[in-house]
Amino acid sequence: MYRTRNFYLRCMAAIYVSAFSSFYLQIRGLYGPNGVLPSHARLNFHDKRPLFDKFWENPTLLHLAPAFGLTVSYCMELLALTGIILSFLGLVYHKVCNLFTFLALWILYLSLYKVGQTFMYFQWDIMLLESGFITIIVAPIIYSKKTSTTPKDQISFWLVKWLLFRLMFASGVVKLTSKCPTWWGLSALPLHFESQCIPTPFAWYLYELPIWFHKLSVVATYVIEIMLPFLFFMPARKLRLIGCYGQILLQVAIIASGNYNFFNLLTITFCLSLMDDRHLSDSQKPVKSSRIENIFTGISVALLIYFTVLWFGIDFGKNVPVHSEIKFSVQEFETALKWAVPASIAIGVTSFVITACSSLYDLVRSKSSLLMYLLNVIQFIVYFAIAFFLFGISLVPYSTLDRTTQASLPTFFSRWHTQSNQFHLTSSYGLFRSMTGVDGRPEVILEGATHLEGPYTEIPFKYKPGQIERACQFVAPHQPRLDWQMWFAALGTYHQNPWLVSLVYRILTNQTEVIHLLDSNIYNEFEEDWPPKYIKGSLYSYKYTFTPDHSVKGNWWKRTRVSDYLPTFSANHEPLIKYLENLKIIGTPEIPLTNNLLASFLDKIWEICSSTEPHIFIWGLLLSAFVVTRLS
């Protein structure tokens, strides 16, 4: 487990590098005093309560901004830069991958998350917080050259496996409990490739694949997300590895088709909890399995294939190479879920107890001095208590899959969950619950003009679909949070997305930090008419072109205007200004900047880092770390 644990810690450091770097490059445009959602309005510096009380209610280091002599946004940059440096050092030097480093990284990310508002309301942010806290107890207290594991390692690493199980099982279940007709009809994938937030160019080609292949791929998704996670807890090593590589295969497919920042890499990192040192060893010597294990593995795989064929009607038809359809009803699935959720909890409890007993057995058998033995006992008790607490509170959001099960949980689990909720130690998950864009993906297109009557010119964004001849890029592990929220805005109205009104105002007033988040060609589009005096928004429906149309015209998209989305605004529009003042987006004073030397240093660093594209900057850091690691 020593090798597996250390590799996991290095991977988590790489995830933190990606997350902090991506966020850092967007702070000024999103959270600066002239940003879309200024962060200083989220904190009350006139609150005279003790600092501990403010931290407990709203745990963020940004309460200390006045002590540094910095504004809130400058302090956010300082925290993000600290996170980048710490995680980069952890990625390069395994000696840095200890409890204190990951505790600092978790506190830093939590501090930023607490003021992140709309632009950090994503499942991967809370998933990084949960896994980041688990990583604190996975990491060694101090670095040791010994290659042996400690009694607490099995327990702490088991929590990663439990998190992976909850993530994958819930993601599969919610697709069916949502009763989305596309998921039930196995026709969701073409819509997914077309309507996901920021597709990759490869998604266009996947969209062109035959329907039977799309349906079979949805079946594979259900098998991987709902059925394979139960293999995580099997005693047979080969079954655990089958479950592991099934998840990795799915995540690689998602990476190829869509830009989901560090989410897929983080999920793959969780899969290390299903591996062991023998699997990651450089030795070419195969690992021998007992005959009983091989028989058990063979029977399990045969049953898995049998029920897949039975439940999804897999048949080699005459009209299509492979025919598939769901053979169970909504009612039958909901009935099955009523026993599957409590059964999964029972499996989790059993696995947790077995893991704890195994750790205790290793502790008893260990040959060490009396002092070391006592220290190991104390460490085991402390880590077991922490693991039991985390496992218990995780059952509260997980059991929302079945309300009857949730109601039967011990009340102290719910109480613990409520009391610790502000730290986001656990959460519920469930990705791609239902498909949007059945009749085409909705997109909000902003247009600017010098005169009220026009002509209006489209305001280009860096990453989201806009001009029909332009394909989306590969930008992971960067997450362009503004472009992502534009996708959600298109699903509602501008009244539900006040940040969009703020964005329009910042463009009208030519705030360079915000303009930096948009396409760099924006000045070429408007030439001498920048900034626009008027901006309006229209709702469009986008669809992929087909192969003949694409090859002839070179267009990736075809679009149709649906309706007006945003009324025409100008910078001196009085109702607009009052609206933003009521939301404390403008007109709220920032705390004074007194540390001009540090602020000037932060300006220089930001100027250097922001001179390249964010995803290139992130990959540059990761590749640099890899080179340094290999050289050392």
Secondary structure, DSSP 8 states (H G I E B T S, - for coil): -HHHHHHHHHHHHHHHHHHHHHHHTTHHHHHSTTSSS-GGGG--TT--S-HHHHHHHS--GGGGHHHHT--HHHHHHHHHHHHHHHHHHHHH-GGG-SHHHHHHHHHHHHHHHTT-GGGG-SHHHHHHHHHHHHHHHHS-SS--S-----HHHHHHHHHHHHHHHHHHHHHHHHHHHTT-HHHHTT-HHHHHHHHSSSB-HHHHHHHTS-HHHHHHHHHHHHIIIIIGGGGGG-S-HHHHHHHHHHHHHHHHHHHHHB--TTHHHHHHHHGGGG--HHHH-S--------HHHHHHHHHHHHHHHHHHHHHTT-B--SSSSSB----S-HHHHHHHHHHHHHHHHHHHHHHHHHHHHHHHHHHHH----HHHHHHHHHHHHHHHHHHHHHHHHHHHHHGGGSHHHHHTS-HHHHHHHHHTGGGT------SS-S---TTSEEEEEEEEESSTT---EE--BSSSS-STT------TT---HHHHHHHHHTTS-GGG-HHHHHHHHHHHTT-HHHHTTB-TTHHHHHGGG-S-SEEEEEEEEEEE--HHHHHHH--SEEEEEEEEEEEEE-TT-HHHHHHHHHTTSSS--------HHHHHHHHHHHHHHTTS-HHHHHHHHHHHHHHHHHH-
